[in-house]
């Protein structure tokens, strides 16, 4: 009986280990960022230096020479998207300008602001929806702390379901780890 139980638990463990998602390529994940991996294997990041010139556009589908979009990110109504490190939901100092811009637009608007949390494709659906919500909440908390009414903000988490880029590259993954802001009409 003990052998059957041991065999069953071993087989179950092997099955569960084999069902994991592929890990991201962390070698080039933060080529434009000041990142390091600490002793516990967690990616940490001091600042995020992201080139936003192509954000909000799938690089396979858009020719940069013919792009006429003014925002160049996936947020709308003049808001700027807020980008996050892999698996992180903390605001980096590199996003301070975007947050100030978003605050100015939020204060000037009489409409509600919809904050949408997004993730890259790594992690389970449940994990990504929770992470997207944490990202949206930290942006909301920052705007509320600056004086925007919490009653004028709506949070939405999209997890990995709304990518702006579908290429299997670290630059694409960076573009999908974001919070978008829009006015509710």
N, C-alpha and C positions, 0 to 999 in steps of 0.2 A: 504494500500500500504506500509506504514512504517513497519507494522508487518511482511509482506512478505519479505521485504528487510532485516530486522533484523533476521528473521528465516533463510533465505538463507545464510547470512554471518556467522551466528553461526554454521550452518551445514557444511559449507565450512571450517571453522576454525577447527572444530572437525575432519573432514576428513583429513586435512593436518597434524594435530597433531598426528593422528594415523598412519601415513605413515612413521614416523621416524625410523631410524635404531637403533638397540639395542646399548646401551652405553657400553663401555668397562668396565671390572672389574678393577677399580682403586685401590682396596684394596691391591692387590699384584702386581700391575703393575711395580713398581720400587723397588722390594725387594733387588736388588743389587745396587741400586743407592741412591744418596743423594737427595731425592726429597721432595717437600712440595707442598701443595695446598694453594694458597694465598686467600685473602678475597673475591675476585671476582670468586673463584671457578676454577681458571686456574692452571693447573699443571706446576710448574716451577722446573728446575733442575740445580744445580750448576755444578756437574760433573756426568759423566756416567761411572760407573765401570762395564763393561760387560765382562763376561767370553766368549772369542771367540773360545774356543776349539771345539764347535759343530756348529759354524756358517756355513751357506751354505749347511747344510745337514738337511733333514727332519728327526727328531728324531724317527719317527715311521718306517722309511724305511732304516735307516743306523745303523748297529751294530758298535759301536765305536771300538771294538776290531779288526775289519777287515777293518777299514777305512785306506786307503793309500793315501788320498789326502794330498798334502803338504800345500796348502793355508789355509784350514780350514775356509774359508769365501767365499762369493759368488762373489768376484772380481777375476780377472784372471791376468795372466802375472806378478805375483809378487806383484800386488797392494793389498792393504788392504781396506776392506769395511769401510765406515764411518757410524756410527750409531747415531740416533737422538732420542730425547725424544718424547713422545706422542704429536702430533699436532705441533711440533716445527721444525724449519729449521735453528736454530743457531748452530754453531760448539761449542762443549763443550771442555773444557781443557782435558778431558779424551781421546779425539781423536787426540791429538797433535802428538803422536808417529806415528799413522797411516798416518796422513797428511805428516809428514816428510818423511816417507817411500815412500809414493806415489809421493812426489816431486822428490826424488832421482831417482826413476824409470822413471818418466816423463822426467827429464833432460837427462838421459842416452839414451832414446829412440829417434829414428828419425821418428817414426810413430805418427799419430794422436792418441789422447786419447779420448775414448768415455766415458762420465760420465752419468750414468743411475740413476735417482731418483726413489725411491720406497717408498711405504707406507704400513701400515697395512690395514685391511679390514674396518675400521671404517670411516665413512664419505661418502659423495656421490662420484660418479665417477669423477665429475667435480672438487670437492674439492681435491680429492686425486691426480688427474693429476696436478693441480696447485701446491699443496704442494710438489709433487715429483720434479717438475720443479724448485721450490724455493730451495729445498735441493741440486739439481744438480748445480744450479747457485752459491750457496754459496761455494761449493767445488771448482768450476771453479774459482771464484773470489779469493779464497785463493791461489790456484796454480798460477794464473796470478800475484798476488801480490808478489809471491816469485821469479818470473822471467820466468815462462813458457809462451810461446806466446799464446795469445787467439786464434790465427788462427789455432793452433794445437789441439784445443779442440772442441769436438762435444757434445752437450747436448741432452739427451733423457729423457723423463719422461714416466715411465711405470705405475704410480699410484699404484693401488693394484693388477695389472694384472700379476705380476711376483713374487709371494711369494716363499721364500725358505723353508717355514714351513707352514703347514696347520692345525696344532693342535689348538684347542681353549684354549690357555693358555697365560698367560702374557709373559712368556719366548719366546714363538713363535711370539707373536706380536712384541716384541723388535727386534727380528731377521729380521723382514720384514720392519722395519723403518730404511732404510739405503740408501746409495749411493754406487753403484758399479762402478769400473773403469776397463776399458779394452783397449788394444791397437787395433786400427783399422787396419786391414790387407788388 
